[in-house]
């Protein structure tokens, strides 16, 4: 089984979207919450109904969907959740990118 087929078979449905209506094809990838070991990701946003902790997550996706190319007006979407990218890196094996990982943050929309 290849890494690409594992993303498709076991990953959740993810798409990239933009404020101009652009949308990437749906693809498989992984998003999981980060386990806090220090206070690095504990900032948040005050909303009308209280404090939102703006959860941080680890994204792992296929190399043909590179999150580092997303602009300021673009985001990651999976289900009903939207995420912005804080940091990303490509992972190589023998000079070939095999996957991309990123620290992503849930977008909190305040009315």
N, C-alpha and C positions, 0 to 999 in steps of 0.2 A: 504494500500500500504506500503510495507516495504522500508527501506532505500536503500537496495540493488537494488530493482526494480526501484527506483527513479533514481539511478545512471545510470542504463541501459536505461531507457526510456527518461530521460531529459538531461543526460550528453552528452558531446561531445566525439568523438572517440579518445582514448588515447592509446599509447603503450609505453613500456620501450624498449630501444635499447642499444646495446653495440658495441664498436669498433671491437669486434671479430666476428660480424655478428649475435650475439644473439638478439632475439626479443621476447617479451612477447606476449601473446594473446591480441587482441584489447579488451578494456573494456571501460565503461562509467565513466566519471568523469567531474569535473568542473575546468576550468582555467579562472580567471578573473583578470584584471589589478588592482593593488593596487592604492588606492587614496592617493596621497602624502599629508601628513599633516606636515611633517618636511623634513629635508634634508637627512634623513637616507638612502634613496635609490637613490640619485641623481648622483652617480658616473657613469662613462661611459668609452668608449674606442674610441680613435682616429683611424679612418680608412682612407684609401686612398681617399675616397670621402667626408670625413668630420667626425664630432663627432657623435657617436652612443650612445644614452642614456642608453642602456641595460635595458630595462623595467623590472620591478619586478612584479610578479603575485602571486596570491593566488591559490594554488592547493587544491582541496578537492576530495578525492577518496576513494574507498572501502577498507576495511581493508585487503583483500586478495591481494592487490597490494600496498605493503608498500614501499614508496619512500625512507625511511631511509636505506633500504638495497641496494640501488644503489651504485655502486663503482665509483671511479674517472673516469673510462673510459666508463661510462654508462649515459644515459640521458632519459628525457621524450620527447616524440614526439606527436604532435597533428597537423594534417594537414601538412603544410610545415614548421611549427615552431618547434624548438628544445629548450629544457630548461634544466638547471642544478639546483640541489637542494641546497639552502643555509641553510635551517633549516626545520626540520619537527617534528611533534608530533602526537602521537596517542590520540584519544578522546575516553574515556570509558563511558559506562553506565552499572551499576551493574556488574563491573569487566569484562566486555566484550568490546573489541575494536569495535566501531561502524563505525568509519571512520578515515582517516588520513588526516591531513592538512599539507601544506608546503608553505614556501616562496620560489618561484622558480625564476630564472633569465633567460632571453632569451639568447641563445648562439649566439654570433656574430662571424661569420667565416670570417676571413680576408685572402684574397688571396695574 
